Amino acid sequence: MDIICCPRAFDFSAVFFVAVVVWQVIFTLNVHPAIGFDAGAVHQALTDTRSPDIVAYFSLNYNNMPLLLAQHMVAKLAGSTSWLLFDLVSLFLVDISALLNIATVYVIRKAQMTTAVYIHAMWLLLFPMIIVPYTDTWVLPLVSGYFFGFAMLNKSTSVLPSRILGAILFGVCAVLTYFMKPSAIIGVIAIILVELLYTLHHRPHPLTPNEVWRGFALMILFFCVTGFTYYTVNTLNNKQTYITLQKGREIPAIHFMSMGVSGDGGYNPKDALKMAELPTVKARSNYSKRMLVQRLKKMGALGYAKFLIAKQRNDTADGTFAWVKEGHFIRANPVPNEKGFAGTLRSFVYLYGTRLGDFRFFAQVTWVLLLIMVAFGWRDKRKLSQIFRLSIIGGMMYLLLFEGGRSRYLIQFLPAILDLGTLTGQKAFVMIHSWYRRAFPKWETVLNKKNSNK
């Protein structure tokens, strides 16, 4: 039996979800401060494309150009560059991601959709990152989209139009994810690997000629859609004229590997400054290689193992996803004015707000419960569950190898974590309950007697 499956329970969960969305809108209308770090640089470029700092930033961090172009398009359509506008857009994108996640669960197992609605509503209730318009949140509907598209494509009982739509959605969202935040493509890699393993696995029934031709046609459609989308977006990105950049200034990928073994495995300002000082990509690459080797030799095998354990803790332990832990996270007085309704809301999310600890407590409890559902639901062997597991493992391995050190980078992998928690939660709690019964048989007997006497 699933956790919640009756129609009345679903009606209540839908009402709860809508209430959370209304609350998000109220929160955003009252709390929409200017944000610092990379999000602030992207927002500044919406009104200032000639500043030497902005030109240097995007020349070095060319990977953020797709986000800038997307936000520029939104600004032109809306006729505004206000933080409130982009916070509302971020809210919309995050909620679309949640709806796509719920739809994915519906395709896999309809009876668990109500559970999915509750889990996602609780996540949205404790996710203030909606007021941070950056790639972490803007990539979420794309990741959720390619999982949903693959679920539709993979469901053999779906009608052909649904599978065609799934192939198109899968291809388009996979490519857009790559351009918005390349590391978020790990879920697509997990899908490909699991599909290859299932292809090699012995089938109980051989495929009919009709199934073979249909599968081949869908695969051709997927590759055509993927190729066309990649060509179009890559052309628009490379031929953009919105901001004139300095060519040959991009930061090499190995720089992020080098930073990933310095300090706590996160952002290293000295390394970032060195990337700005060195004149060529080759010089930056050589410096990063040298620092990477030097740092690994200094740690040694045992030291590196200890470092990875500590880094994994930093990458995954914080249920607030490193809220207000970035440099210049909120570009406002960190001691908020707590008068009035808006002031009360600020007290929960500003660095020196009197209720920030309350937010962190509830966010952490919810995060721990979700991790328990993921960790102890290993008996669920469905293909999509295995794909979500591999996506999470791949994401964690990526953060261990590259820049990490804080859990904000986990946001891009939340669709896999939330959907897997939904699908495996029931089995996880059944397993925990069975362990409890074996460990405390007397308490179980006492509880059963009390229930029978009522």
ABEGO torsion letter per residue (X at the ends): XBABABAAAAAAAAAAAAAAAAAAAAAAAABBBBBBEAAAAAAAAAABAABAAAAAAAAABAAAAAAAAAAAAAAAAAGBABAAAAAAAAAAAAAAAAAAAAAAAAAABAAAAAAAAAAAAAAAAABAAAABBBAAAAAAAAAAAAAAAAAAAABAABBAAAAAAAAAAAAAAAAAAAAABAAAAAAAAAAAAAAAAAAABBBABBBBAAAAAAAAAAAAAAAAAAAAAAAAAAAAAAABAABBBBBGABBBAAAAAAAAABEAGBBBAAAAAAAAABABAAAAAAAAAAAAAAAAAAAEAAAAAAAAAAAAAAAAABAAGGBGABBGABBBBABBBABEAAAAAAAAABAABAAAAAAAAAAAAAAAAAAAAAAAAAABABAAAAAAAAAAAAAAAAAAABBBGBAAAAAAAAAAAAAAAAAAAAAAAAAAAAAAAAABAAAAAAAAAAAAAX
